[in-house]
């Protein structure tokens, strides 16, 4: 407990510097803005702003980008409630009851409970990250290349299972992403791979170029393809603070939503997005009168919004402790860390404690800022909602082109974002989800590197992924059961003098691969697949 308090004190010391406070506020403000404006998501915005972070301190840059991400979760609820258009995928559920509350003249209460629920969930999620950070980092430090490779395979399998739509299409997207990650010069042999003799491909495809094209340009094209219709609520917004009756109805959904969101956010894949859907389904099942849902039930706003923000923040846990991005936004954060020469993973906590704890502390400060930004400025956000998209997209497009050119000063980069933008638009039209592609691209390079290391250590033996074990302490009961096979008595050198027991070789790599195979087989079963499709349709 003492270590946790001292680490958080270090984090607040970093986060409360004037520069980092200003960057956190800027990130939260921009995040809220892009969450409010339909058609501009955090993935596209972070991709566009990556070039700007070059001139910033790594801690400040990541604090700002993190602020954009969870700021967008707050802003998305404003659009969902007032316009019935989710600013974010995670705000889809909020629109069901939030907009009905707004039509009944209770828009202020819906916005207030969404902001308060999000703040509470964000506070709890910050404490969860701080509590789990050190133990998970300690576990990750005993990981070898074999365990890392298996963990990444499991992460990609979860991304497939939790992706919207066809499982086969999600697998195809991940394989395309992994394939694109191999373009460029092989670091071990010096041979060029899939460059077609083009010099600008020798260093591989730039992460920012792919992300900005697939998400930024493709999103612009997709929005221009749809006829714009905004059903802005004309009734008065009313009081923003819920009364005691509202709190009595909402506090339990907030607690349940926080728990569900925190749990699902940690999952590799798209768990953070599923949090609000799971929270809404649970509240509807627990309600005495489920017919109220969809007609302005405050529980239908409180639960999903709490799950939304909790999941957005706990999704940082796999990134900061294991170096594994659980979703597309975290993949962009990996790109931002790499740009600043920081290797995501357990070394971040030991080598850059100011970065690790500064980011965690900034999350709570950012949540407090968002409470202040969202409620008093709601009138300004309503006026912004009246700006037609046709007036915004030229500025967004110009910003994309200038930003990507400023990275390497290569005209080919600008051409590539156009190419990837067209590719992303076509994928969306044919029902493919681009997010697994980006995850495959980011993890592809790390997987190849760890696969090669594991095979070099094992002298080319593929069975190392099944037979390799890591040492773990076991009690006398379990140790005696496996004594002579997986375990042996602890000696003083192993710490046996302090606490008697056994040291066992645990096949962690094989366990991770077994979980991945089990989840994939389960998802492919006809009955499970049908239920999964129904859940996504709902």
KEDO-691199 format. One record per residue (C-alpha): residue in one letter; residue number from 1; x negated, y negated, z. Coordinates in steps of 0.02 Angstrom, whole numbers, padded with zeros to 5 digits. Layout:
N
R | marvo | drendren | east | north | up
R | A | NUM | X | Y | Z;
...
***
This chain:
538
R | marvo | drendren | east | north | up
R | X | 1 | 00000 | 00000 | 00000;
R | X | 2 | -00144 | -00116 | 00044;
R | X | 3 | -00225 | -00086 | -00126;
R | X | 4 | -00060 | -00125 | -00214;
R | X | 5 | -00042 | -00291 | -00123;
R | X | 6 | -00223 | -00341 | -00157;
R | X | 7 | -00206 | -00293 | -00341;
R | X | 8 | -00045 | -00394 | -00359;
R | X | 9 | -00130 | -00541 | -00271;
R | X | 10 | -00269 | -00531 | -00402;
R | X | 11 | -00136 | -00525 | -00540;
R | X | 12 | -00040 | -00677 | -00475;
R | X | 13 | -00205 | -00771 | -00459;
R | X | 14 | -00234 | -00741 | -00645;
R | X | 15 | -00054 | -00768 | -00702;
R | X | 16 | -00028 | -00931 | -00604;
R | X | 17 | -00170 | -01026 | -00689;
R | X | 18 | -00099 | -01176 | -00788;
R | X | 19 | -00149 | -01104 | -00958;
R | X | 20 | -00073 | -00933 | -00927;
R | X | 21 | 00085 | -01010 | -00854;
R | X | 22 | 00103 | -01117 | -01010;
R | X | 23 | 00076 | -00966 | -01124;
R | X | 24 | 00201 | -00862 | -01025;
R | X | 25 | 00329 | -01002 | -01040;
R | X | 26 | 00295 | -01021 | -01226;
R | X | 27 | 00313 | -00832 | -01252;
R | X | 28 | 00477 | -00827 | -01154;
R | X | 29 | 00545 | -00978 | -01248;
R | X | 30 | 00499 | -00909 | -01420;
R | X | 31 | 00564 | -00737 | -01368;
R | X | 32 | 00732 | -00809 | -01314;
R | X | 33 | 00742 | -00910 | -01476;
R | X | 34 | 00711 | -00760 | -01590;
R | X | 35 | 00827 | -00654 | -01483;
R | X | 36 | 00965 | -00784 | -01504;
R | X | 37 | 00942 | -00803 | -01692;
R | X | 38 | 01014 | -00650 | -01780;
R | X | 39 | 00897 | -00574 | -01908;
R | X | 40 | 00732 | -00621 | -01824;
R | X | 41 | 00673 | -00483 | -01707;
R | X | 42 | 00524 | -00470 | -01587;
R | X | 43 | 00432 | -00347 | -01700;
R | X | 44 | 00430 | -00470 | -01847;
R | X | 45 | 00390 | -00618 | -01733;
R | X | 46 | 00245 | -00533 | -01642;
R | X | 47 | 00178 | -00474 | -01812;
R | X | 48 | 00186 | -00654 | -01876;
R | X | 49 | 00104 | -00726 | -01720;
R | X | 50 | -00041 | -00602 | -01711;
R | X | 51 | -00157 | -00719 | -01811;
R | X | 52 | -00125 | -00861 | -01687;
R | X | 53 | -00191 | -00755 | -01543;
R | X | 54 | -00367 | -00752 | -01619;
R | X | 55 | -00411 | -00918 | -01538;
R | X | 56 | -00338 | -00873 | -01368;
R | X | 57 | -00410 | -00787 | -01215;
R | X | 58 | -00360 | -00600 | -01220;
R | X | 59 | -00262 | -00612 | -01056;
R | X | 60 | -00167 | -00767 | -01113;
R | X | 61 | -00133 | -00693 | -01286;
R | X | 62 | -00059 | -00532 | -01215;
R | X | 63 | 00043 | -00627 | -01084;
R | X | 64 | 00119 | -00732 | -01223;
R | X | 65 | 00158 | -00581 | -01335;
R | X | 66 | 00234 | -00486 | -01188;
R | X | 67 | 00341 | -00639 | -01149;
R | X | 68 | 00406 | -00638 | -01327;
R | X | 69 | 00457 | -00456 | -01311;
R | X | 70 | 00557 | -00463 | -01150;
R | X | 71 | 00617 | -00641 | -01190;
R | X | 72 | 00699 | -00570 | -01346;
R | X | 73 | 00795 | -00446 | -01237;
R | X | 74 | 00871 | -00592 | -01140;
R | X | 75 | 00907 | -00695 | -01297;
R | X | 76 | 00988 | -00548 | -01387;
R | X | 77 | 01125 | -00541 | -01256;
R | X | 78 | 01171 | -00725 | -01286;
R | X | 79 | 01205 | -00691 | -01470;
R | X | 80 | 01298 | -00530 | -01431;
R | X | 81 | 01413 | -00617 | -01306;
R | X | 82 | 01445 | -00780 | -01399;
R | X | 83 | 01442 | -00726 | -01582;
R | X | 84 | 01474 | -00537 | -01576;
R | X | 85 | 01312 | -00512 | -01674;
R | X | 86 | 01176 | -00420 | -01574;
R | X | 87 | 01015 | -00521 | -01588;
R | X | 88 | 00925 | -00359 | -01543;
R | X | 89 | 00959 | -00173 | -01569;
R | X | 90 | 00964 | -00156 | -01380;
R | X | 91 | 01104 | -00285 | -01368;
R | X | 92 | 01228 | -00188 | -01477;
R | X | 93 | 01318 | -00118 | -01324;
R | X | 94 | 01326 | -00288 | -01238;
R | X | 95 | 01429 | -00356 | -01383;
R | X | 96 | 01570 | -00231 | -01350;
R | X | 97 | 01628 | -00305 | -01185;
R | X | 98 | 01527 | -00466 | -01179;
R | X | 99 | 01613 | -00542 | -01331;
R | X | 100 | 01785 | -00492 | -01266;
R | X | 101 | 01745 | -00580 | -01101;
R | X | 102 | 01695 | -00735 | -01202;
R | X | 103 | 01861 | -00729 | -01296;
R | X | 104 | 01950 | -00726 | -01128;
R | X | 105 | 01859 | -00886 | -01075;
R | X | 106 | 01732 | -00793 | -00966;
R | X | 107 | 01578 | -00817 | -01076;
R | X | 108 | 01486 | -00903 | -00934;
R | X | 109 | 01515 | -00758 | -00814;
R | X | 110 | 01457 | -00632 | -00947;
R | X | 111 | 01299 | -00734 | -00981;
R | X | 112 | 01269 | -00758 | -00794;
R | X | 113 | 01285 | -00574 | -00747;
R | X | 114 | 01176 | -00525 | -00897;
R | X | 115 | 01038 | -00645 | -00840;
R | X | 116 | 01050 | -00596 | -00656;
R | X | 117 | 01054 | -00409 | -00696;
R | X | 118 | 00905 | -00430 | -00813;
R | X | 119 | 00807 | -00526 | -00681;
R | X | 120 | 00839 | -00393 | -00548;
R | X | 121 | 00794 | -00253 | -00669;
R | X | 122 | 00637 | -00345 | -00724;
R | X | 123 | 00582 | -00368 | -00543;
R | X | 124 | 00607 | -00183 | -00504;
R | X | 125 | 00519 | -00132 | -00667;
R | X | 126 | 00370 | -00242 | -00622;
R | X | 127 | 00353 | -00153 | -00454;
R | X | 128 | 00369 | 00017 | -00542;
R | X | 129 | 00228 | -00029 | -00661;
R | X | 130 | 00119 | -00089 | -00517;
R | X | 131 | 00155 | 00070 | -00415;
R | X | 132 | 00128 | 00194 | -00557;
R | X | 133 | -00018 | 00103 | -00638;
R | X | 134 | -00158 | 00165 | -00525;
R | X | 135 | -00102 | 00350 | -00510;
R | X | 136 | -00074 | 00367 | -00698;
R | X | 137 | -00239 | 00282 | -00737;
R | X | 138 | -00327 | 00403 | -00618;
R | X | 139 | -00245 | 00549 | -00708;
R | X | 140 | -00292 | 00479 | -00879;
R | X | 141 | -00474 | 00462 | -00829;
R | X | 142 | -00490 | 00653 | -00820;
R | X | 143 | -00415 | 00670 | -00995;
R | X | 144 | -00534 | 00730 | -01129;
R | X | 145 | -00511 | 00717 | -01319;
R | X | 146 | -00412 | 00881 | -01316;
R | X | 147 | -00283 | 00815 | -01192;
R | X | 148 | -00271 | 00646 | -01281;
R | X | 149 | -00238 | 00729 | -01449;
R | X | 150 | -00101 | 00839 | -01373;
R | X | 151 | -00025 | 00689 | -01283;
R | X | 152 | -00016 | 00592 | -01447;
R | X | 153 | 00065 | 00739 | -01535;
R | X | 154 | 00196 | 00744 | -01397;
R | X | 155 | 00222 | 00556 | -01413;
R | X | 156 | 00254 | 00571 | -01600;
R | X | 157 | 00375 | 00716 | -01573;
R | X | 158 | 00474 | 00610 | -01449;
R | X | 159 | 00473 | 00468 | -01577;
R | X | 160 | 00550 | 00589 | -01703;
R | X | 161 | 00683 | 00653 | -01584;
R | X | 162 | 00731 | 00480 | -01519;
R | X | 163 | 00732 | 00396 | -01692;
R | X | 164 | 00899 | 00349 | -01767;
R | X | 165 | 00963 | 00457 | -01911;
R | X | 166 | 00889 | 00613 | -01990;
R | X | 167 | 00750 | 00706 | -01899;
R | X | 168 | 00670 | 00756 | -02065;
R | X | 169 | 00666 | 00573 | -02119;
R | X | 170 | 00584 | 00523 | -01954;
R | X | 171 | 00452 | 00661 | -01977;
R | X | 172 | 00421 | 00599 | -02155;
R | X | 173 | 00396 | 00420 | -02091;
R | X | 174 | 00270 | 00476 | -01960;
R | X | 175 | 00173 | 00578 | -02089;
R | X | 176 | 00169 | 00428 | -02208;
R | X | 177 | 00104 | 00320 | -02065;
R | X | 178 | -00032 | 00446 | -02021;
R | X | 179 | -00079 | 00458 | -02206;
R | X | 180 | -00093 | 00267 | -02222;
R | X | 181 | -00206 | 00265 | -02068;
R | X | 182 | -00334 | 00375 | -02159;
R | X | 183 | -00358 | 00249 | -02302;
R | X | 184 | -00533 | 00172 | -02300;
R | X | 185 | -00709 | 00228 | -02260;
R | X | 186 | -00734 | 00385 | -02157;
R | X | 187 | -00837 | 00329 | -02006;
R | X | 188 | -00929 | 00495 | -01991;
R | X | 189 | -00971 | 00536 | -02172;
R | X | 190 | -00966 | 00361 | -02250;
R | X | 191 | -00855 | 00428 | -02390;
R | X | 192 | -00713 | 00320 | -02455;
R | X | 193 | -00540 | 00398 | -02441;
R | X | 194 | -00392 | 00350 | -02550;
R | X | 195 | -00464 | 00179 | -02594;
R | X | 196 | -00445 | 00205 | -02784;
R | X | 197 | -00609 | 00112 | -02807;
R | X | 198 | -00534 | -00051 | -02740;
R | X | 199 | -00662 | -00142 | -02630;
R | X | 200 | -00532 | -00227 | -02518;
R | X | 201 | -00469 | -00055 | -02463;
R | X | 202 | -00642 | 00002 | -02404;
R | X | 203 | -00605 | -00058 | -02226;
R | X | 204 | -00433 | 00021 | -02228;
R | X | 205 | -00261 | -00058 | -02221;
R | X | 206 | -00253 | -00201 | -02097;
R | X | 207 | -00130 | -00168 | -01956;
R | X | 208 | -00060 | -00346 | -01958;
R | X | 209 | -00031 | -00335 | -02147;
R | X | 210 | 00068 | -00173 | -02132;
R | X | 211 | 00169 | -00233 | -01981;
R | X | 212 | 00211 | -00403 | -02056;
R | X | 213 | 00262 | -00325 | -02222;
R | X | 214 | 00363 | -00179 | -02155;
R | X | 215 | 00453 | -00280 | -02021;
R | X | 216 | 00436 | -00467 | -02064;
R | X | 217 | 00462 | -00475 | -02253;
R | X | 218 | 00577 | -00322 | -02259;
R | X | 219 | 00688 | -00398 | -02123;
R | X | 220 | 00705 | -00560 | -02225;
R | X | 221 | 00756 | -00461 | -02380;
R | X | 222 | 00880 | -00356 | -02279;
R | X | 223 | 00962 | -00511 | -02204;
R | X | 224 | 00977 | -00596 | -02373;
R | X | 225 | 01061 | -00439 | -02439;
R | X | 226 | 01206 | -00457 | -02315;
R | X | 227 | 01346 | -00584 | -02321;
R | X | 228 | 01327 | -00690 | -02165;
R | X | 229 | 01477 | -00706 | -02049;
R | X | 230 | 01465 | -00777 | -01874;
R | X | 231 | 01614 | -00771 | -01757;
R | X | 232 | 01557 | -00907 | -01636;
R | X | 233 | 01670 | -00916 | -01483;
R | X | 234 | 01766 | -01080 | -01479;
R | X | 235 | 01828 | -01067 | -01299;
R | X | 236 | 01738 | -01160 | -01160;
R | X | 237 | 01591 | -01063 | -01087;
R | X | 238 | 01651 | -01097 | -00909;
R | X | 239 | 01557 | -01066 | -00747;
R | X | 240 | 01391 | -00974 | -00761;
R | X | 241 | 01382 | -00901 | -00585;
R | X | 242 | 01491 | -00747 | -00555;
R | X | 243 | 01603 | -00749 | -00400;
R | X | 244 | 01605 | -00618 | -00261;
R | X | 245 | 01732 | -00507 | -00350;
R | X | 246 | 01621 | -00506 | -00505;
R | X | 247 | 01469 | -00460 | -00399;
R | X | 248 | 01564 | -00318 | -00314;
R | X | 249 | 01608 | -00245 | -00484;
R | X | 250 | 01434 | -00272 | -00557;
R | X | 251 | 01306 | -00229 | -00422;
R | X | 252 | 01319 | -00039 | -00438;
R | X | 253 | 01307 | -00042 | -00630;
R | X | 254 | 01154 | -00156 | -00612;
R | X | 255 | 01070 | -00030 | -00495;
R | X | 256 | 01113 | 00119 | -00606;
R | X | 257 | 01061 | 00026 | -00765;
R | X | 258 | 00894 | -00022 | -00687;
R | X | 259 | 00858 | 00159 | -00641;
R | X | 260 | 00908 | 00228 | -00813;
R | X | 261 | 00812 | 00093 | -00908;
R | X | 262 | 00655 | 00112 | -00802;
R | X | 263 | 00655 | 00300 | -00830;
R | X | 264 | 00691 | 00298 | -01018;
R | X | 265 | 00569 | 00155 | -01050;
R | X | 266 | 00422 | 00264 | -00997;
R | X | 267 | 00466 | 00399 | -01125;
R | X | 268 | 00361 | 00404 | -01283;
R | X | 269 | 00467 | 00370 | -01437;
R | X | 270 | 00614 | 00250 | -01430;
R | X | 271 | 00671 | 00275 | -01251;
R | X | 272 | 00686 | 00088 | -01210;
R | X | 273 | 00815 | 00066 | -01350;
R | X | 274 | 00920 | 00212 | -01286;
R | X | 275 | 00928 | 00141 | -01108;
R | X | 276 | 01075 | 00020 | -01137;
R | X | 277 | 01174 | 00154 | -01232;
R | X | 278 | 01147 | 00281 | -01092;
R | X | 279 | 01195 | 00152 | -00958;
R | X | 280 | 01356 | 00104 | -01050;
R | X | 281 | 01406 | 00287 | -01073;
R | X | 282 | 01375 | 00322 | -00888;
R | X | 283 | 01476 | 00171 | -00831;
R | X | 284 | 01621 | 00221 | -00943;
R | X | 285 | 01619 | 00400 | -00873;
R | X | 286 | 01613 | 00339 | -00692;
R | X | 287 | 01749 | 00206 | -00714;
R | X | 288 | 01919 | 00237 | -00634;
R | X | 289 | 01999 | 00159 | -00789;
R | X | 290 | 01890 | 00190 | -00944;
R | X | 291 | 02020 | 00100 | -01051;
R | X | 292 | 01952 | -00067 | -00984;
R | X | 293 | 01790 | -00040 | -01080;
R | X | 294 | 01789 | -00130 | -01246;
R | X | 295 | 01915 | -00255 | -01179;
R | X | 296 | 01803 | -00362 | -01069;
R | X | 297 | 01741 | -00250 | -00926;
R | X | 298 | 01600 | -00338 | -00832;
R | X | 299 | 01519 | -00168 | -00795;
R | X | 300 | 01495 | -00147 | -00985;
R | X | 301 | 01382 | -00300 | -00981;
R | X | 302 | 01293 | -00279 | -00814;
R | X | 303 | 01236 | -00097 | -00836;
R | X | 304 | 01168 | -00105 | -01015;
R | X | 305 | 01082 | -00274 | -00991;
R | X | 306 | 00992 | -00211 | -00834;
R | X | 307 | 00939 | -00051 | -00926;
R | X | 308 | 00884 | -00155 | -01075;
R | X | 309 | 00763 | -00265 | -00978;
R | X | 310 | 00699 | -00126 | -00863;
R | X | 311 | 00659 | -00016 | -01015;
R | X | 312 | 00573 | -00159 | -01106;
R | X | 313 | 00451 | -00182 | -00961;
R | X | 314 | 00419 | -00001 | -00910;
R | X | 315 | 00374 | 00037 | -01092;
R | X | 316 | 00210 | -00051 | -01048;
R | X | 317 | 00164 | 00094 | -00930;
R | X | 318 | 00108 | 00220 | -01065;
R | X | 319 | 00018 | 00079 | -01158;
R | X | 320 | -00081 | 00009 | -01011;
R | X | 321 | -00121 | 00175 | -00924;
R | X | 322 | -00138 | 00302 | -01066;
R | X | 323 | -00164 | 00192 | -01218;
R | X | 324 | -00011 | 00272 | -01304;
R | X | 325 | 00116 | 00149 | -01379;
R | X | 326 | 00293 | 00215 | -01345;
R | X | 327 | 00379 | 00105 | -01476;
R | X | 328 | 00345 | -00012 | -01624;
R | X | 329 | 00323 | -00168 | -01515;
R | X | 330 | 00195 | -00080 | -01406;
R | X | 331 | 00107 | -00025 | -01566;
R | X | 332 | 00090 | -00210 | -01607;
R | X | 333 | 00021 | -00240 | -01432;
R | X | 334 | -00111 | -00106 | -01469;
R | X | 335 | -00155 | -00206 | -01625;
R | X | 336 | -00169 | -00367 | -01523;
R | X | 337 | -00281 | -00282 | -01394;
R | X | 338 | -00391 | -00209 | -01531;
R | X | 339 | -00407 | -00381 | -01613;
R | X | 340 | -00480 | -00445 | -01448;
R | X | 341 | -00599 | -00297 | -01430;
R | X | 342 | -00499 | -00211 | -01291;
R | X | 343 | -00476 | -00023 | -01304;
R | X | 344 | -00302 | 00022 | -01237;
R | X | 345 | -00306 | 00159 | -01106;
R | X | 346 | -00363 | 00196 | -00928;
R | X | 347 | -00523 | 00094 | -00951;
R | X | 348 | -00418 | -00067 | -00956;
R | X | 349 | -00382 | -00053 | -00769;
R | X | 350 | -00562 | -00016 | -00721;
R | X | 351 | -00655 | -00129 | -00845;
R | X | 352 | -00528 | -00272 | -00859;
R | X | 353 | -00430 | -00277 | -00695;
R | X | 354 | -00388 | -00461 | -00721;
R | X | 355 | -00303 | -00417 | -00886;
R | X | 356 | -00208 | -00268 | -00815;
R | X | 357 | -00143 | -00348 | -00655;
R | X | 358 | -00127 | -00521 | -00734;
R | X | 359 | -00006 | -00450 | -00863;
R | X | 360 | 00096 | -00359 | -00730;
R | X | 361 | 00110 | -00516 | -00621;
R | X | 362 | 00155 | -00621 | -00774;
R | X | 363 | 00305 | -00507 | -00806;
R | X | 364 | 00388 | -00559 | -00643;
R | X | 365 | 00346 | -00743 | -00674;
R | X | 366 | 00413 | -00725 | -00851;
R | X | 367 | 00577 | -00651 | -00785;
R | X | 368 | 00596 | -00800 | -00668;
R | X | 369 | 00562 | -00920 | -00813;
R | X | 370 | 00691 | -00830 | -00921;
R | X | 371 | 00823 | -00851 | -00786;
R | X | 372 | 00790 | -01039 | -00792;
R | X | 373 | 00776 | -01048 | -00982;
R | X | 374 | 00933 | -00948 | -01021;
R | X | 375 | 01068 | -01015 | -00904;
R | X | 376 | 01043 | -01206 | -00906;
R | X | 377 | 01000 | -01212 | -01092;
R | X | 378 | 01147 | -01107 | -01152;
R | X | 379 | 01225 | -01259 | -01240;
R | X | 380 | 01068 | -01280 | -01346;
R | X | 381 | 01070 | -01095 | -01395;
R | X | 382 | 01252 | -01112 | -01450;
R | X | 383 | 01208 | -01257 | -01565;
R | X | 384 | 01062 | -01158 | -01638;
R | X | 385 | 01181 | -01016 | -01681;
R | X | 386 | 01266 | -01130 | -01807;
R | X | 387 | 01107 | -01145 | -01914;
R | X | 388 | 01135 | -01037 | -02071;
R | X | 389 | 01004 | -00905 | -02109;
R | X | 390 | 00979 | -00969 | -02287;
R | X | 391 | 00898 | -01126 | -02212;
R | X | 392 | 00783 | -01026 | -02097;
R | X | 393 | 00710 | -00891 | -02210;
R | X | 394 | 00599 | -01004 | -02321;
R | X | 395 | 00508 | -01068 | -02164;
R | X | 396 | 00490 | -00890 | -02096;
R | X | 397 | 00422 | -00828 | -02263;
R | X | 398 | 00298 | -00973 | -02276;
R | X | 399 | 00240 | -00942 | -02097;
R | X | 400 | 00212 | -00757 | -02136;
R | X | 401 | 00103 | -00797 | -02288;
R | X | 402 | -00001 | -00932 | -02201;
R | X | 403 | -00024 | -00823 | -02046;
R | X | 404 | -00082 | -00668 | -02141;
R | X | 405 | -00199 | -00769 | -02254;
R | X | 406 | -00281 | -00849 | -02101;
R | X | 407 | -00341 | -00680 | -02034;
R | X | 408 | -00465 | -00630 | -02171;
R | X | 409 | -00438 | -00770 | -02301;
R | X | 410 | -00395 | -00636 | -02430;
R | X | 411 | -00262 | -00668 | -02564;
R | X | 412 | -00241 | -00479 | -02576;
R | X | 413 | -00172 | -00477 | -02397;
R | X | 414 | -00031 | -00594 | -02451;
R | X | 415 | 00005 | -00480 | -02599;
R | X | 416 | 00004 | -00327 | -02485;
R | X | 417 | 00133 | -00399 | -02364;
R | X | 418 | 00246 | -00423 | -02516;
R | X | 419 | 00215 | -00243 | -02570;
R | X | 420 | 00244 | -00172 | -02396;
R | X | 421 | 00396 | -00286 | -02377;
R | X | 422 | 00473 | -00212 | -02534;
R | X | 423 | 00427 | -00038 | -02470;
R | X | 424 | 00508 | -00073 | -02301;
R | X | 425 | 00666 | -00141 | -02383;
R | X | 426 | 00682 | 00014 | -02493;
R | X | 427 | 00656 | 00128 | -02342;
R | X | 428 | 00797 | 00039 | -02248;
R | X | 429 | 00912 | 00052 | -02400;
R | X | 430 | 00881 | 00240 | -02412;
R | X | 431 | 00913 | 00267 | -02226;
R | X | 432 | 00732 | 00284 | -02165;
R | X | 433 | 00684 | 00199 | -02002;
R | X | 434 | 00517 | 00106 | -02020;
R | X | 435 | 00470 | 00107 | -01834;
R | X | 436 | 00402 | 00288 | -01834;
R | X | 437 | 00292 | 00241 | -01983;
R | X | 438 | 00206 | 00105 | -01880;
R | X | 439 | 00184 | 00224 | -01732;
R | X | 440 | 00109 | 00355 | -01849;
R | X | 441 | -00010 | 00224 | -01920;
R | X | 442 | -00072 | 00167 | -01749;
R | X | 443 | -00086 | 00341 | -01673;
R | X | 444 | -00154 | 00419 | -01834;
R | X | 445 | -00327 | 00343 | -01814;
R | X | 446 | -00334 | 00387 | -01629;
R | X | 447 | -00274 | 00565 | -01664;
R | X | 448 | -00405 | 00592 | -01799;
R | X | 449 | -00542 | 00526 | -01685;
R | X | 450 | -00491 | 00637 | -01538;
R | X | 451 | -00462 | 00789 | -01650;
R | X | 452 | -00639 | 00775 | -01719;
R | X | 453 | -00715 | 00750 | -01546;
R | X | 454 | -00622 | 00901 | -01477;
R | X | 455 | -00678 | 01011 | -01622;
R | X | 456 | -00859 | 00952 | -01608;
R | X | 457 | -00861 | 00994 | -01422;
R | X | 458 | -00781 | 01165 | -01452;
R | X | 459 | -00890 | 01197 | -01608;
R | X | 460 | -00740 | 01205 | -01723;
R | X | 461 | -00632 | 01319 | -01615;
R | X | 462 | -00448 | 01267 | -01634;
R | X | 463 | -00400 | 01374 | -01484;
R | X | 464 | -00477 | 01239 | -01373;
R | X | 465 | -00308 | 01149 | -01379;
R | X | 466 | -00229 | 01301 | -01294;
R | X | 467 | -00369 | 01366 | -01181;
R | X | 468 | -00449 | 01202 | -01119;
R | X | 469 | -00411 | 01167 | -00935;
R | X | 470 | -00437 | 01020 | -00818;
R | X | 471 | -00481 | 01041 | -00632;
R | X | 472 | -00340 | 01007 | -00507;
R | X | 473 | -00326 | 01030 | -00318;
R | X | 474 | -00194 | 01157 | -00262;
R | X | 475 | -00127 | 01210 | -00093;
R | X | 476 | -00179 | 01377 | -00017;
R | X | 477 | -00010 | 01454 | -00061;
R | X | 478 | -00019 | 01423 | -00248;
R | X | 479 | -00208 | 01444 | -00254;
R | X | 480 | -00200 | 01617 | -00177;
R | X | 481 | -00071 | 01672 | -00308;
R | X | 482 | -00185 | 01624 | -00453;
R | X | 483 | -00350 | 01661 | -00363;
R | X | 484 | -00475 | 01740 | -00480;
R | X | 485 | -00380 | 01692 | -00639;
R | X | 486 | -00351 | 01503 | -00644;
R | X | 487 | -00408 | 01457 | -00467;
R | X | 488 | -00556 | 01475 | -00351;
R | X | 489 | -00581 | 01421 | -00170;
R | X | 490 | -00640 | 01242 | -00148;
R | X | 491 | -00820 | 01221 | -00090;
R | X | 492 | -00890 | 01074 | 00012;
R | X | 493 | -00957 | 01000 | -00151;
R | X | 494 | -00779 | 00999 | -00217;
R | X | 495 | -00712 | 00918 | -00059;
R | X | 496 | -00666 | 01081 | 00028;
R | X | 497 | -00743 | 01022 | 00192;
R | X | 498 | -00612 | 00886 | 00212;
R | X | 499 | -00458 | 00983 | 00155;
R | X | 500 | -00460 | 01172 | 00127;
R | X | 501 | -00376 | 01235 | -00031;
R | X | 502 | -00412 | 01290 | -00207;
R | X | 503 | -00474 | 01208 | -00365;
R | X | 504 | -00373 | 01268 | -00515;
R | X | 505 | -00399 | 01247 | -00701;
R | X | 506 | -00235 | 01178 | -00767;
R | X | 507 | -00203 | 01199 | -00956;
R | X | 508 | -00135 | 01021 | -00979;
R | X | 509 | -00164 | 01016 | -01168;
R | X | 510 | -00068 | 01178 | -01195;
R | X | 511 | 00073 | 01115 | -01081;
R | X | 512 | 00091 | 00952 | -01181;
R | X | 513 | 00095 | 01047 | -01347;
R | X | 514 | 00223 | 01170 | -01275;
R | X | 515 | 00336 | 01025 | -01219;
R | X | 516 | 00321 | 00946 | -01392;
R | X | 517 | 00365 | 01110 | -01480;
R | X | 518 | 00510 | 01144 | -01361;
R | X | 519 | 00586 | 00969 | -01383;
R | X | 520 | 00570 | 00978 | -01573;
R | X | 521 | 00648 | 01152 | -01584;
R | X | 522 | 00787 | 01096 | -01466;
R | X | 523 | 00824 | 00943 | -01574;
R | X | 524 | 00832 | 01050 | -01732;
R | X | 525 | 00965 | 01167 | -01661;
R | X | 526 | 01129 | 01136 | -01755;
R | X | 527 | 01234 | 01104 | -01597;
R | X | 528 | 01106 | 00985 | -01520;
R | X | 529 | 01078 | 00896 | -01686;
R | X | 530 | 01265 | 00869 | -01706;
R | X | 531 | 01280 | 00798 | -01530;
R | X | 532 | 01128 | 00686 | -01561;
R | X | 533 | 01205 | 00617 | -01722;
R | X | 534 | 01369 | 00583 | -01632;
R | X | 535 | 01278 | 00488 | -01493;
R | X | 536 | 01188 | 00377 | -01619;
R | X | 537 | 01351 | 00349 | -01717;
R | X | 538 | 01439 | 00293 | -01557;
***
